[in-house]
Amino acid sequence: MDRQTQNHTPNLSFLADASRNSFYADQLADMVETQGLIKAPSNLKASILERSRQMDVQLIAHSNRLSKKLELFTYGLKVSVAVSCCVCFILTTPATKKEMRFLQLFSDYTPLHVEATEKLQIWAERLLEFSDQLWDREGLLHDE
């Protein structure tokens, strides 16, 4: 290395100082501005284009396209399942008491979503009772 490149090349202690102190960081930034950036090789573009035409690179690029299509398909499938679950949930959510009376007045049969709502309410009550029993038992265990 010649003397000029040695003067412009920062040593490790200067880099460490620049990471801890803003004064040295500013000096490092000024030095990089005056020196300029490293020049790219003259044949960089041609070598990249040549390498991209080779079969192994094209095979990797093709497999990446397939994996992205598969990823998009799985994402679409997940969204479809989520939407269908939401629609099922909306159809089975309990209706208000006014809506229930309205439905029972104008129909001789109980619609499927009303039956499902009643069954879900029964199960929800059972789960609530069970969880209340668990909390009561836990409280008794810790009170002793």
N, C-alpha and C positions, 0 to 999 in steps of 0.2 A: 504494500500500500504506500502510496506517496504521501507526503506531508499534508497536502491540501485535503485529501479524503480523511486522513486521521483527525484533522482539526474539525471537520464537519460531522464526523460520526460520533454520536453521543455514547458515552460509556454507561455501564449499568448503574453506577452510583448516581449519575445525573438523571437517569430515568426513574430511579427510586425516589430521588428528591422531587422530581416533577409530579410523581403520584401523591406526594404528601403536602407539597407546598404550591400554592397558586402562582407565586412569582416564578418558580422554576418551570411550571407548566406553561406559563406565557412565553418564557424564553424558548422552550422547546417548540412551541407553535410558531414563533417567529423564525426559528432556525429552519423548520420544515418549509415554511413559506418561501424563504430566500433560496433554499436549495432546490425546491421543486420536487416533484414526485419522481419515482423510478420510471424510466421509459420502458414501454412494452417492446418485445422483440419485433423486428420488422415483418416477420412472416407469421405472426400470431393468427391473423384472420385466416390465411390460407391453410394453416395447420389445423385450425379448429374445423373449418369446412371439410377438409380431407378426412379428418378423424370421424366426423359425423356421418360420412358416407360409408364407413366400414360396417360390415355385417353385424358384428357383435354389439355395436352401439345402437344400430337400428333395431336389433332384437330386444334390447333392454328398453328402448323407447316404446316399442310395440307392446311389451308386457306391462309397462306403466300405464298405457292407454287402456288395456284390458282391465287392470286392477282398478283404475278410476271408474270405469263403467260398472264394474261389480260393486264398488263402494257406493256409487250413485243408486244402483238397484237396491242394495240393502238399506240405504237411507230412505228410499221411497217406500220400501216394504215396512220399515219401522213406522213411518209417518202414517201409512195406511192402517196399520194395526192400532196405532194410537187414536186415529180418528174413529175407527169402528168401535173401539172401547168407549170412547166418549159418547158416541151416539147411543150405544147400549146403556150406558150410565144415565144419560138424559131420559131415555125411555123408561127406565126402571126407578127413577128417583120418585120419592113420595110426592103426591100431589097435595095441595092444601085441602082442608076439610070442605071448603065451599066447592072446589072443583070436584071432589069425590061425590058430594051430594048431587051436583049437577049431572055427573056421569050416571049415577044410579037412577035419577029421575027419568032420563031419556033413553035408557036401555034396559032390556029385560035380562041381559047377560052381563057378566063382569068381564071387562076387557083384560087381555093378557097382562098389560103393564100395571093394571090395578092389582091383580092377583100377585104379581111379582113384588109390587110395592108393599103389599100387606105381609108377604112372607119375609121380605127384607126387614120390615119393622119388627116383626116377631124375633128374628135372629138378632137384630140390633139390641132389643130389650134383653134378650138372654145374655148376650155378651156384656152388656152394661151391668146386669146383676152379678155375673161371674167376676167381673173386674172389681165391683164393689166388695164382694166377699173376699177377694184376695187382699184388697187394701185394708179391710177390717182385720183380717187375720195377721197381716204384717204389723199393724198397729198394736195388736195385743201382744205379739212376740216382743216388740221393742219396749213396751210399757213395763214389762216385768223386770 
